[in-house]
């Protein structure tokens, strides 16, 4: 009996020290930035010839993490959840700032600067990311939502020239984290194009006034 007890203890100890199998975590970003043919065709019409400082986008505390957020609208739309084994490479506000900054740089002849450059510029663009998540309408059907507020500020006077809220929704191709990433990436690029159109319009008004 004692021998059996010893053997059982050794077996239990072996089970305890054996490495536990963990599910690998998938890390996502927005991927390589593509320049569409439509963008190339309209590039000359949308050139921004002024210098622009694009500040790092801000976001609410609940969104300021690497988690990929989703909501179950069919159950409780007021609750937010995180995918356990999937995450962003950086917080969404950081990824989106980088995406927007690179995109706008292409239509300003590289006159876009960041807050760390210490360069004098004509305007400051401030971005507030308010929503960046996947919403499940049913168990197997979802869409993504992005909401962003943009403020264009005169650098010299610090006065607000223009402000606009941008909203983008798009169906996710699959009802999982990978589908959310794809749809959020595509929506981010579409939102950026709308942002550039708005900037071009506002800065054209400024040029006419001078």
Order of alpha helices (4+ residues) and beta strands (2+ residues): alpha-beta-alpha-beta-beta-beta-beta-alpha-beta-beta-beta-beta-alpha
